[in-house]
Amino acid sequence: MSVLVIVESPTKAKTIKKILGSGYDVKASAGHVRDLSPYTLSVDIKNDFKPEYTIIKGKEKVVEELKNAAGKADDIYLATDPDREGEAISWHLANVLNLDIDSTKRVKFNEINKKSVNEGINHPETIDMNLVNAQQARRILDRIVGYRLSPFVSQKTGRKRLSAGRVQSVAVRIIVDRENEINAFVPEEYWTVGVKLSAPPSRAVFQAALVQDENGKVKISNKEEADNYLNRLDGAVYTVESVKKGQRTRSPAPPFTTSTMQQDASHRLGFTSARTMRAAQELFEGVDIKGYGQTGLITYMRTDSTRISDESRAAGNQFIEENYGKEYIPAKQRYFSAKGRIQDGHEAIRPVFPQLTPDQIKSSVTPDQYKLYDLIWKRFIASLMDNSVLSTKKINILSQREEDKQNDKFLRFSLSGYKVKFDGFTKLYGTGDEEEKESELPDISEGQTLKFRDTVSEQHFTQPPARFSEASLIKTLEETGIGRPSTYATIISKITEKYVVRDKKQLKPTELGVAVTDLLKKEFPKIVDTKFTAGMENDLDEVEEGKEDYIKMLHIFYDDFQAGYEKAKNETKGLKIHLEEDKTDEICEVCGRPMVVKYGKYGKFLGCSGYPECTNTRPFIERSGVKCPLCGGDVIKKTTKKGYVFYGCSNYPECKFATWDTPTAETCPKCGKALFKSRGGVLKCLDPECGYASGEEKNTYSGKKTGRKSGKKASSPSPGETAEHKSDESSTA
């Protein structure tokens, strides 16, 4: 008997084939095989939003191979990923392969190991149409919104191929709103006052901060107020008012969900969301581990749940007892409760084999796979370990001058700290709080008189809210109910193409991002409203649970959206948004108005800001600020037809100077002309009569000479070849 099993990934297919053995033919669909056409709306609005699916371009061969394999099989199992998207892929496969939707065998693997795979094969389900309809509703919503809004924002900004979307535009708005808060922020001055003391006979000095006076809490707004407090310390006596000792515990965080994994990988590893999800997908699908073979290392990486199986809990506890001691296992097992509305179909992200430590797999995996597995493994094991216990101490100190006693005037200073009594889970996985460190406080008692050493006063200013990092944006999206954790990596990748830039790991909106957000806030307020978008996510969850009809939901959304779209089109006729970054100092030689950068099918060009009254255009020239070493003309940036960047003289064709090397602001020590930096890192003077070079050329292609083709030197670009450049080479000239 021949059995066909269809999964999404070729790597996953290889892992599952190893588990199932002979008699099973395991094929991969490589993701979706069918989707809405990219060239048309592909949604029949008048026919209850009926989607018009086509085979994805480039997937024809995959579909043909799957059909041939299905024709030879006695039984077929659809084993795509166990989530909303995977369910839709199985449904599409069933349609393409002409399988009966009601009887097709759908199997789900939360982890890729022998037990889970065999259990799935032995207990097949049918395709869950609620999940499919939820995915279809999301896809149709996104297509309608994108198909209407993307051309709208492109037209109003004069930029081609801009995108706008139901979730991505809200994400950009969140970043833009934060930037507006930062720009509107007015810093406020404040001061802190402290004293340095010692407790005789010890000469060790410690510092305490002023926290109260006789009127209550202290707020110091300027230097004059700070100096007033400092004056009250002249001749003061410092007495220990109270020493409060206590104990507090810290509990470990739960095992990872998709969102928390992306956040922690960003904080601790510096990974982008896309990088995290790529490594997680590879770990889930399986890696060839020395001594184990092709093995899935983690459970499914798209989940909202912190739940773990009893089997994995027992294996984790056994590992802890054997490697750390029984005292690291809590007397009462810890169970994490879910917050808010979640999809609890899968366990938390955890190692499939808790006994398989990161060090054991290190030689068999990539650096990214190792780092992420190490993070997932430690988080899971730590979640099963006992709390850490801290011994705390807080000391209050009264300061009084003799003359203040009669008026009951005093100043209270305070300091606090802790020592680790039992490390618990932090032995393996720290809290990530780098600011709060263990501190040893002086051994003093109530009523003791302390010796004054010095005063401290410092000026501070309140700080604006921080820009979002990927981690904090993901946290905000999750907390506000925008999108799904499994889509965050895609959303961030999309918005960082044009609307947002990364600046030292912070997300900062571009001028285009601000302009598009302002336009959408004015014309389509609901689309970029967080509460409205979160409400739609809730509706999609209702569809998934079979509580809401997705056709009815689409009608309610579309009627309102379409009316707003038509209104916006009419109200913005003739509107053109000219961004500051598009303005130039060039003047139109036809009408005298400024020229602006515009975007066409073939890239940037200069057009008159008086369009449509004036239609004058001219090529866009990006000047490097460097003079040509041959004729003294401007060196300008150019591209070949295949998109390779080179630099040439603005006086072409009279001057034939061209180079792959990048102009720099540095000058030649021999002749004073501009130096150019090669891809090998050498600074060179390109005046043939000088020939200065700062060092030897470094090979920029592993195992090859300079030049993309092995053993072949790249030729210099010729300005005459800019339309059809002859070479694929992109190294130094």
KAQUI-V496751 format. One record per residue. RES is the residue in one small letter. OMEGA is omega in whole degrees, 0 to 359 (* if undefined). NEAR is the number of other C-alpha atoms within 8 Angstrom. D_CENTER is the distance of its C-alpha to the mean C-alpha in whole Angstrom. Layout:
((RES & OMEGA & NEAR & D_CENTER) (RES & OMEGA & NEAR & D_CENTER))
This chain:
((m & 181 & 5 & 47) (s & 181 & 10 & 43) (v & 177 & 12 & 40) (l & 175 & 15 & 37) (v & 181 & 12 & 34) (i & 176 & 14 & 31) (v & 181 & 16 & 27) (e & 190 & 14 & 24) (s & 175 & 11 & 23) (p & 178 & 11 & 26) (t & 178 & 9 & 25) (k & 178 & 11 & 25) (a & 180 & 14 & 28) (k & 180 & 10 & 30) (t & 183 & 15 & 29) (i & 178 & 11 & 31) (k & 179 & 11 & 33) (k & 182 & 8 & 34) (i & 186 & 9 & 34) (l & 178 & 10 & 36) (g & 184 & 7 & 39) (s & 181 & 5 & 42) (g & 179 & 8 & 42) (y & 175 & 11 & 39) (d & 184 & 10 & 37) (v & 181 & 12 & 33) (k & 180 & 11 & 32) (a & 176 & 10 & 28) (s & 184 & 14 & 27) (a & 179 & 9 & 24) (g & 180 & 7 & 22) (h & 173 & 10 & 24) (v & 183 & 14 & 27) (r & 181 & 9 & 28) (d & 173 & 9 & 26) (l & 179 & 11 & 27) (s & 179 & 11 & 28) (p & 187 & 5 & 26) (y & 179 & 4 & 29) (t & 177 & 5 & 31) (l & 176 & 10 & 30) (s & 175 & 9 & 31) (v & 180 & 10 & 31) (d & 185 & 10 & 35) (i & 185 & 7 & 35) (k & 181 & 5 & 38) (n & 179 & 6 & 38) (d & 174 & 8 & 36) (f & 180 & 11 & 33) (k & 180 & 8 & 34) (p & 179 & 9 & 31) (e & 185 & 9 & 33) (y & 175 & 9 & 31) (t & 175 & 8 & 31) (i & 181 & 9 & 31) (i & 181 & 11 & 28) (k & 181 & 5 & 29) (g & 181 & 5 & 29) (k & 183 & 9 & 29) (e & 182 & 9 & 33) (k & 178 & 7 & 34) (v & 180 & 9 & 32) (v & 180 & 11 & 33) (e & 179 & 8 & 37) (e & 179 & 8 & 36) (l & 178 & 11 & 35) (k & 179 & 9 & 38) (n & 180 & 8 & 40) (a & 180 & 9 & 39) (a & 180 & 10 & 39) (g & 182 & 6 & 43) (k & 187 & 7 & 44) (a & 174 & 11 & 42) (d & 181 & 8 & 44) (d & 183 & 7 & 41) (i & 175 & 12 & 38) (y & 176 & 14 & 35) (l & 188 & 12 & 31) (a & 176 & 14 & 29) (t & 186 & 13 & 25) (d & 187 & 11 & 22) (p & 177 & 11 & 23) (d & 183 & 8 & 21) (r & 182 & 10 & 22) (e & 179 & 9 & 21) (g & 178 & 10 & 23) (e & 179 & 15 & 26) (a & 179 & 12 & 26) (i & 177 & 12 & 26) (s & 179 & 13 & 29) (w & 177 & 11 & 30) (h & 179 & 11 & 30) (l & 179 & 9 & 31) (a & 179 & 12 & 34) (n & 181 & 9 & 35) (v & 183 & 8 & 35) (l & 179 & 9 & 37) (n & 178 & 6 & 39) (l & 178 & 8 & 39) (d & 184 & 7 & 40) (i & 186 & 10 & 37) (d & 183 & 6 & 39) (s & 179 & 6 & 40) (t & 183 & 13 & 37) (k & 180 & 11 & 36) (r & 180 & 12 & 32) (v & 182 & 13 & 31) (k & 177 & 10 & 28) (f & 177 & 11 & 27) (n & 175 & 10 & 25) (e & 184 & 12 & 25) (i & 171 & 18 & 27) (n & 187 & 10 & 30) (k & 183 & 7 & 33) (k & 183 & 6 & 34) (s & 181 & 11 & 31) (v & 180 & 14 & 32) (n & 179 & 9 & 35) (e & 178 & 8 & 35) (g & 180 & 11 & 33) (i & 183 & 9 & 36) (n & 180 & 6 & 38) (h & 181 & 7 & 37) (p & 175 & 11 & 36) (e & 172 & 7 & 35) (t & 181 & 10 & 35) (i & 181 & 12 & 32) (d & 184 & 7 & 31) (m & 175 & 6 & 31) (n & 176 & 10 & 30) (l & 180 & 14 & 26) (v & 182 & 14 & 27) (n & 176 & 11 & 28) (a & 178 & 14 & 25) (q & 179 & 11 & 23) (q & 180 & 9 & 26) (a & 178 & 12 & 25) (r & 182 & 9 & 22) (r & 181 & 8 & 22) (i & 177 & 11 & 25) (l & 182 & 10 & 24) (d & 179 & 10 & 21) (r & 181 & 9 & 23) (i & 181 & 9 & 26) (v & 181 & 11 & 23) (g & 183 & 12 & 22) (y & 178 & 9 & 25) (r & 189 & 9 & 27) (l & 183 & 11 & 24) (s & 176 & 13 & 23) (p & 181 & 11 & 26) (f & 182 & 8 & 27) (v & 177 & 13 & 25) (s & 182 & 13 & 25) (q & 185 & 10 & 29) (k & 180 & 10 & 29) (t & 182 & 11 & 27) (g & 180 & 10 & 28) (r & 179 & 11 & 25) (k & 172 & 9 & 25) (r & 171 & 7 & 23) (l & 179 & 9 & 21) (s & 172 & 10 & 19) (a & 184 & 11 & 19) (g & 185 & 11 & 18) (r & 181 & 13 & 18) (v & 185 & 10 & 15) (q & 181 & 12 & 13) (s & 175 & 12 & 16) (v & 179 & 13 & 15) (a & 178 & 11 & 12) (v & 180 & 14 & 13) (r & 179 & 11 & 16) (i & 180 & 8 & 14) (i & 179 & 13 & 13) (v & 179 & 13 & 16) (d & 178 & 8 & 18) (r & 179 & 11 & 17) (e & 177 & 11 & 18) (n & 176 & 8 & 21) (e & 181 & 10 & 22) (i & 182 & 10 & 21) (n & 182 & 6 & 24) (a & 186 & 6 & 26) (f & 176 & 7 & 26) (v & 182 & 5 & 29) (p & 175 & 8 & 29) (e & 180 & 6 & 32) (e & 169 & 10 & 34) (y & 183 & 12 & 35) (w & 172 & 14 & 37) (t & 180 & 12 & 37) (v & 178 & 13 & 40) (g & 176 & 12 & 41) (v & 173 & 13 & 44) (k & 186 & 13 & 44) (l & 170 & 13 & 46) (s & 182 & 13 & 48) (a & 182 & 13 & 50) (p & 10 & 7 & 53) (p & 180 & 4 & 55) (s & 178 & 6 & 51) (r & 180 & 7 & 50) (a & 183 & 6 & 46) (v & 175 & 9 & 45) (f & 185 & 9 & 42) (q & 177 & 9 & 40) (a & 184 & 11 & 40) (a & 176 & 11 & 39) (l & 182 & 13 & 41) (v & 183 & 10 & 40) (q & 164 & 11 & 43) (d & 183 & 11 & 46) (e & 180 & 8 & 49) (n & 180 & 5 & 48) (g & 183 & 6 & 44) (k & 184 & 7 & 41) (v & 171 & 8 & 41) (k & 185 & 6 & 39) (i & 189 & 9 & 39) (s & 184 & 9 & 39) (n & 183 & 10 & 40) (k & 181 & 8 & 42) (e & 179 & 6 & 46) (e & 178 & 9 & 45) (a & 180 & 14 & 43) (d & 177 & 8 & 47) (n & 178 & 8 & 48) (y & 179 & 9 & 47) (l & 178 & 10 & 47) (n & 180 & 7 & 51) (r & 179 & 8 & 51) (l & 179 & 10 & 51) (d & 178 & 7 & 54) (g & 182 & 5 & 56) (a & 175 & 10 & 54) (v & 183 & 10 & 54) (y & 183 & 12 & 51) (t & 178 & 12 & 52) (v & 182 & 16 & 49) (e & 182 & 10 & 49) (s & 173 & 10 & 47) (v & 183 & 12 & 45) (k & 178 & 7 & 43) (k & 181 & 8 & 42) (g & 181 & 7 & 40) (q & 174 & 8 & 38) (r & 182 & 8 & 34) (t & 173 & 8 & 32) (r & 179 & 8 & 28) (s & 179 & 8 & 27) (p & 175 & 12 & 24) (a & 178 & 7 & 21) (p & 173 & 9 & 21) (p & 186 & 12 & 20) (f & 158 & 14 & 16) (t & 179 & 14 & 15) (t & 183 & 13 & 12) (s & 183 & 13 & 10) (t & 176 & 9 & 12) (m & 179 & 11 & 11) (q & 180 & 14 & 7) (q & 183 & 13 & 8) (d & 177 & 10 & 11) (a & 176 & 14 & 9) (s & 181 & 13 & 7) (h & 191 & 9 & 11) (r & 185 & 6 & 13) (l & 183 & 8 & 12) (g & 181 & 7 & 10) (f & 167 & 10 & 8) (t & 180 & 11 & 4) (s & 181 & 12 & 4) (a & 179 & 10 & 7) (r & 179 & 8 & 8) (t & 183 & 13 & 9) (m & 178 & 11 & 10) (r & 179 & 8 & 12) (a & 179 & 11 & 14) (a & 178 & 12 & 14) (q & 181 & 9 & 16) (e & 179 & 11 & 18) (l & 179 & 13 & 19) (f & 185 & 14 & 20) (e & 176 & 14 & 22) (g & 179 & 14 & 24) (v & 179 & 14 & 25) (d & 184 & 10 & 28) (i & 180 & 11 & 29) (k & 180 & 7 & 32) (g & 181 & 4 & 35) (y & 186 & 7 & 33) (g & 181 & 8 & 32) (q & 190 & 11 & 29) (t & 171 & 13 & 28) (g & 189 & 15 & 25) (l & 180 & 14 & 23) (i & 176 & 15 & 21) (t & 186 & 15 & 21) (y & 192 & 12 & 19) (m & 176 & 12 & 16) (r & 184 & 9 & 15) (t & 174 & 16 & 17) (d & 192 & 13 & 17) (s & 172 & 13 & 20) (t & 181 & 14 & 21) (r & 174 & 10 & 25) (i & 182 & 8 & 26) (s & 177 & 7 & 29) (d & 181 & 6 & 32) (e & 181 & 6 & 33) (s & 177 & 11 & 29) (r & 181 & 10 & 30) (a & 180 & 8 & 34) (a & 178 & 11 & 32) (g & 179 & 12 & 30) (n & 179 & 11 & 33) (q & 179 & 8 & 35) (f & 181 & 10 & 33) (i & 182 & 14 & 33) (e & 184 & 12 & 36) (e & 187 & 8 & 37) (n & 182 & 6 & 35) (y & 181 & 8 & 35) (g & 184 & 9 & 38) (k & 182 & 8 & 38) (e & 180 & 8 & 38) (y & 176 & 12 & 34) (i & 182 & 12 & 34) (p & 180 & 11 & 35) (a & 177 & 4 & 38) (k & 183 & 4 & 36) (q & 184 & 6 & 34) (r & 176 & 6 & 30) (y & 183 & 5 & 29) (f & 180 & 7 & 26) (s & 181 & 5 & 26) (a & 177 & 8 & 23) (k & 177 & 5 & 22) (g & 182 & 4 & 23) (r & 182 & 5 & 23) (i & 171 & 8 & 21) (q & 190 & 8 & 22) (d & 183 & 9 & 23) (g & 183 & 6 & 25) (h & 174 & 11 & 23) (e & 170 & 14 & 23) (a & 176 & 14 & 20) (i & 183 & 15 & 18) (r & 175 & 11 & 21) (p & 177 & 12 & 23) (v & 180 & 12 & 25) (f & 182 & 8 & 28) (p & 181 & 12 & 28) (q & 181 & 7 & 30) (l & 186 & 7 & 28) (t & 178 & 9 & 27) (p & 181 & 10 & 24) (d & 181 & 5 & 27) (q & 182 & 7 & 29) (i & 190 & 12 & 26) (k & 183 & 10 & 25) (s & 185 & 5 & 28) (s & 186 & 9 & 27) (v & 177 & 11 & 23) (t & 178 & 7 & 20) (p & 179 & 7 & 19) (d & 179 & 7 & 15) (q & 180 & 12 & 17) (y & 183 & 12 & 19) (k & 182 & 9 & 17) (l & 178 & 12 & 15) (y & 178 & 13 & 18) (d & 180 & 10 & 19) (l & 181 & 9 & 17) (i & 182 & 14 & 18) (w & 182 & 13 & 21) (k & 180 & 10 & 22) (r & 181 & 13 & 20) (f & 181 & 13 & 22) (i & 180 & 11 & 25) (a & 181 & 13 & 25) (s & 179 & 11 & 24) (l & 185 & 14 & 28) (m & 183 & 14 & 29) (d & 179 & 12 & 31) (n & 168 & 12 & 30) (s & 182 & 14 & 31) (v & 182 & 13 & 34) (l & 171 & 13 & 34) (s & 185 & 12 & 37) (t & 177 & 12 & 37) (k & 175 & 12 & 39) (k & 183 & 11 & 40) (i & 174 & 12 & 43) (n & 184 & 12 & 44) (i & 177 & 12 & 46) (l & 176 & 13 & 49) (s & 179 & 13 & 50) (q & 169 & 13 & 54) (r & 182 & 13 & 56) (e & 183 & 7 & 60) (e & 181 & 6 & 60) (d & 184 & 10 & 57) (k & 182 & 10 & 59) (q & 182 & 7 & 61) (n & 183 & 6 & 59) (d & 177 & 7 & 56) (k & 180 & 10 & 54) (f & 171 & 12 & 51) (l & 180 & 12 & 47) (r & 176 & 12 & 45) (f & 184 & 14 & 43) (s & 170 & 12 & 40) (l & 181 & 10 & 38) (s & 179 & 9 & 37) (g & 181 & 11 & 35) (y & 171 & 12 & 35) (k & 179 & 10 & 35) (v & 178 & 10 & 34) (k & 176 & 8 & 37) (f & 187 & 7 & 35) (d & 178 & 10 & 32) (g & 184 & 11 & 31) (f & 183 & 17 & 27) (t & 174 & 11 & 26) (k & 184 & 7 & 28) (l & 189 & 7 & 26) (y & 183 & 9 & 22) (g & 182 & 8 & 22) (t & 183 & 6 & 21) (g & 179 & 4 & 19) (d & 186 & 6 & 21) (e & 183 & 5 & 22) (e & 183 & 4 & 24) (e & 183 & 5 & 26) (k & 178 & 5 & 28) (e & 183 & 8 & 32) (s & 180 & 7 & 35) (e & 180 & 7 & 38) (l & 182 & 9 & 40) (p & 179 & 6 & 44) (d & 182 & 4 & 47) (i & 184 & 8 & 49) (s & 181 & 8 & 50) (e & 178 & 9 & 51) (g & 182 & 8 & 54) (q & 177 & 8 & 53) (t & 184 & 9 & 54) (l & 181 & 12 & 51) (k & 179 & 9 & 52) (f & 178 & 9 & 50) (r & 184 & 9 & 49) (d & 174 & 7 & 47) (t & 179 & 9 & 45) (v & 172 & 8 & 41) (s & 184 & 9 & 40) (e & 176 & 7 & 37) (q & 178 & 10 & 36) (h & 173 & 8 & 32) (f & 177 & 8 & 30) (t & 185 & 8 & 28) (q & 177 & 5 & 24) (p & 176 & 9 & 22) (p & 182 & 7 & 19) (a & 171 & 5 & 16) (r & 178 & 10 & 13) (f & 163 & 12 & 10) (s & 176 & 9 & 8) (e & 183 & 14 & 4) (a & 182 & 12 & 6) (s & 176 & 9 & 9) (l & 178 & 9 & 8) (i & 179 & 13 & 7) (k & 180 & 11 & 10) (t & 178 & 8 & 12) (l & 181 & 11 & 11) (e & 182 & 12 & 13) (e & 180 & 7 & 16) (t & 177 & 9 & 17) (g & 180 & 10 & 17) (i & 179 & 12 & 15) (g & 176 & 11 & 14) (r & 180 & 8 & 13) (p & 181 & 12 & 11) (s & 182 & 9 & 12) (t & 187 & 8 & 11) (y & 180 & 11 & 7) (a & 179 & 11 & 6) (t & 181 & 8 & 9) (i & 182 & 11 & 9) (i & 177 & 11 & 6) (s & 182 & 9 & 8) (k & 186 & 8 & 11) (i & 179 & 12 & 10) (t & 175 & 10 & 10) (e & 185 & 8 & 13) (k & 190 & 9 & 15) (y & 185 & 13 & 14) (v & 175 & 13 & 12) (v & 175 & 11 & 12) (r & 180 & 9 & 10) (d & 184 & 7 & 13) (k & 178 & 4 & 13) (k & 176 & 7 & 10) (q & 181 & 10 & 10) (l & 183 & 13 & 9) (k & 181 & 13 & 13) (p & 172 & 14 & 15) (t & 177 & 10 & 17) (e & 177 & 10 & 21) (l & 179 & 10 & 20) (g & 178 & 13 & 17) (v & 183 & 12 & 20) (a & 180 & 10 & 23) (v & 178 & 10 & 21) (t & 179 & 13 & 20) (d & 179 & 8 & 23) (l & 181 & 10 & 25) (l & 178 & 11 & 23) (k & 182 & 10 & 24) (k & 188 & 7 & 28) (e & 182 & 8 & 28) (f & 187 & 12 & 26) (p & 182 & 9 & 26) (k & 185 & 8 & 25) (i & 180 & 11 & 22) (v & 177 & 15 & 20) (d & 185 & 9 & 21) (t & 182 & 9 & 19) (k & 179 & 7 & 22) (f & 181 & 10 & 23) (t & 177 & 16 & 20) (a & 177 & 12 & 20) (g & 177 & 8 & 23) (m & 176 & 8 & 23) (e & 178 & 11 & 20) (n & 177 & 8 & 23) (d & 179 & 10 & 26) (l & 175 & 12 & 24) (d & 178 & 9 & 24) (e & 177 & 10 & 28) (v & 181 & 15 & 28) (e & 180 & 12 & 27) (e & 179 & 9 & 29) (g & 183 & 8 & 32) (k & 182 & 7 & 32) (e & 178 & 10 & 32) (d & 187 & 8 & 33) (y & 178 & 11 & 30) (i & 178 & 9 & 33) (k & 179 & 8 & 34) (m & 180 & 10 & 30) (l & 179 & 11 & 30) (h & 181 & 9 & 33) (i & 180 & 8 & 33) (f & 189 & 8 & 29) (y & 183 & 8 & 31) (d & 180 & 8 & 34) (d & 182 & 8 & 32) (f & 182 & 8 & 30) (q & 178 & 8 & 32) (a & 178 & 8 & 34) (g & 179 & 10 & 32) (y & 180 & 10 & 31) (e & 179 & 8 & 35) (k & 181 & 8 & 35) (a & 178 & 10 & 32) (k & 182 & 8 & 34) (n & 185 & 7 & 37) (e & 184 & 6 & 36) (t & 178 & 7 & 34) (k & 178 & 6 & 37) (g & 181 & 4 & 37) (l & 175 & 6 & 34) (k & 180 & 8 & 32) (i & 177 & 8 & 29) (h & 182 & 8 & 30) (l & 180 & 10 & 27) (e & 182 & 6 & 28) (e & 180 & 5 & 26) (d & 182 & 9 & 28) (k & 179 & 11 & 31) (t & 176 & 8 & 34) (d & 182 & 6 & 37) (e & 180 & 7 & 39) (i & 179 & 8 & 42) (c & 181 & 11 & 43) (e & 181 & 5 & 46) (v & 186 & 6 & 47) (c & 176 & 6 & 47) (g & 178 & 7 & 46) (r & 181 & 9 & 42) (p & 173 & 12 & 39) (m & 179 & 14 & 37) (v & 177 & 13 & 33) (v & 176 & 12 & 31) (k & 186 & 11 & 30) (y & 181 & 11 & 28) (g & 183 & 9 & 30) (k & 184 & 5 & 30) (y & 176 & 5 & 31) (g & 186 & 6 & 28) (k & 169 & 10 & 29) (f & 178 & 12 & 33) (l & 178 & 12 & 35) (g & 181 & 13 & 36) (c & 178 & 14 & 39) (s & 179 & 9 & 37) (g & 178 & 8 & 40) (y & 13 & 8 & 40) (p & 179 & 5 & 41) (e & 178 & 5 & 44) (c & 185 & 10 & 44) (t & 182 & 9 & 42) (n & 176 & 8 & 42) (t & 173 & 8 & 39) (r & 181 & 7 & 39) (p & 176 & 7 & 37) (f & 180 & 8 & 34) (i & 178 & 6 & 34) (e & 184 & 7 & 32) (r & 182 & 9 & 34) (s & 184 & 9 & 33) (g & 182 & 6 & 35) (v & 180 & 11 & 37) (k & 180 & 10 & 41) (c & 181 & 11 & 42) (p & 181 & 9 & 44) (l & 186 & 7 & 47) (c & 180 & 6 & 48) (g & 176 & 7 & 46) (g & 179 & 9 & 44) (d & 172 & 13 & 40) (v & 183 & 14 & 38) (i & 180 & 12 & 35) (k & 179 & 12 & 32) (k & 176 & 10 & 33) (t & 174 & 10 & 31) (t & 179 & 13 & 33) (k & 180 & 9 & 33) (k & 173 & 7 & 30) (g & 179 & 6 & 28) (y & 181 & 8 & 29) (v & 170 & 9 & 29) (f & 182 & 14 & 32) (y & 181 & 13 & 34) (g & 182 & 14 & 38) (c & 179 & 14 & 41) (s & 181 & 8 & 41) (n & 175 & 8 & 45) (y & 11 & 10 & 44) (p & 179 & 7 & 47) (e & 177 & 5 & 49) (c & 185 & 9 & 47) (k & 182 & 10 & 45) (f & 175 & 11 & 43) (a & 182 & 12 & 39) (t & 171 & 12 & 37) (w & 186 & 14 & 34) (d & 185 & 12 & 33) (t & 178 & 10 & 31) (p & 178 & 10 & 33) (t & 178 & 10 & 33) (a & 181 & 7 & 34) (e & 182 & 6 & 36) (t & 182 & 9 & 40) (c & 180 & 12 & 42) (p & 181 & 5 & 45) (k & 187 & 6 & 48) (c & 177 & 6 & 48) (g & 179 & 7 & 45) (k & 183 & 10 & 43) (a & 174 & 14 & 40) (l & 179 & 14 & 38) (f & 182 & 12 & 35) (k & 179 & 13 & 33) (s & 177 & 13 & 33) (r & 177 & 9 & 30) (g & 175 & 10 & 32) (g & 182 & 8 & 31) (v & 173 & 13 & 35) (l & 187 & 11 & 36) (k & 169 & 13 & 39) (c & 185 & 14 & 42) (l & 170 & 10 & 42) (d & 185 & 9 & 46) (p & 180 & 6 & 48) (e & 180 & 4 & 50) (c & 176 & 9 & 48) (g & 180 & 9 & 46) (y & 174 & 9 & 44) (a & 186 & 9 & 41) (s & 182 & 7 & 39) (g & 180 & 6 & 39) (e & 180 & 6 & 39) (e & 176 & 7 & 37) (k & 178 & 7 & 34) (n & 182 & 9 & 33) (t & 178 & 7 & 30) (y & 185 & 9 & 30) (s & 175 & 5 & 30) (g & 182 & 4 & 34) (k & 172 & 11 & 35) (k & 178 & 11 & 37) (t & 188 & 13 & 35) (g & 187 & 15 & 35) (r & 180 & 13 & 33) (k & 185 & 8 & 36) (s & 175 & 7 & 37) (g & 185 & 8 & 40) (k & 180 & 9 & 40) (k & 181 & 8 & 40) (a & 179 & 13 & 38) (s & 177 & 7 & 40) (s & 177 & 9 & 39) (p & 176 & 11 & 38) (s & 180 & 9 & 41) (p & 179 & 11 & 41) (g & 182 & 6 & 43) (e & 186 & 10 & 40) (t & 179 & 11 & 37) (a & 179 & 7 & 38) (e & 183 & 8 & 38) (h & 190 & 10 & 37) (k & 191 & 5 & 39) (s & 171 & 6 & 36) (d & 185 & 5 & 33) (e & 183 & 9 & 33) (s & 179 & 9 & 31) (s & 187 & 11 & 32) (t & 179 & 13 & 35) (a & * & 9 & 38))
